[in-house]
Amino acid sequence: MNRLTDVAFVIPVRIDSPERSRNLDVLIDFIIRYFDSNILVMESDSQRRYFVKNDSSRIHYFFENDSRAIFHHTRCLNLLYTKVDAPIMACCDVDVIAPPEQIVDTVEQVRCGKAMMGLPYDGRVYETTSKLAQIYSETQNMETLLGKANDLKLMYGDLSIGGIFIVETKKYLQSGGENEFFFGWGCEDFERVKRMEILYPQPVYFAGGGLFHLWHPRGLNSWYVDRQHERNGIKEYLKVCGMTEKKLRNYIKSWPWLESLQK
């Protein structure tokens, strides 16, 4: 086990299929098996649909009542951040598994100050099949995934930057946390990385190796909701991209959720 006692894993979730619930079970078991870290899970929905199976005392579940059909992923993460009491956060989507050594490597880069943000993979996200995701959920053996990597499709070529990221907690919250102007599925992963590149001299770190995405049905919250939401997200991303460090810091000061992150 890698202790990583200075790391909190945070996981926002909206359960929209049995596979999504299964994937969260798998992710929690994975973290418990390999790391001695606390895990914070927040379910945001009109009613509770997820019940933690693992009885570890390191798991902390929270529920936020939100009756909107669209999962406000960025807001859910910000709510979770206010509950973190650790110098480093590993922020995970429900359906991803990164080899443990890549997570440890990325944490070390953040811990020693070489990076303020790091991604524990190199841009390649392997999309598992339904069958392989089920097999892994039963075996929970990394070799089940690693041995099949060459046979799997890459979700977005070799340029993915979403799924999981690791950050220095205090600086990240001072930098606005998640940009809640992104509502639903969209460009928030790109904006997050670009914002850190503008604000900090340290490069965003990418570990060697791929990331595995466990299959699940793709519903309303796995795509752009509509063309207007797509345009709004792209517009916000481009707005941040065009800012200098000074302008971006001033823009962040205007974000209405910033004060709650810094309490």
Beta strands, then each sheet from edge to edge (+ up, - down):
strand 1: 7-13
strand 2: 38-45
strand 3: 59-65
strand 4: 88-92
strand 5: 96-97
strand 6: 117-119
strand 7: 125-127
strand 8: 153-154
strand 9: 164-168
strand 10: 205-206
strand 11: 211-213
sheet 1: 3+ 2+ 1+ 4+ 9- 6+ 10+
sheet 2: 5+ 11- 7- 8+
end
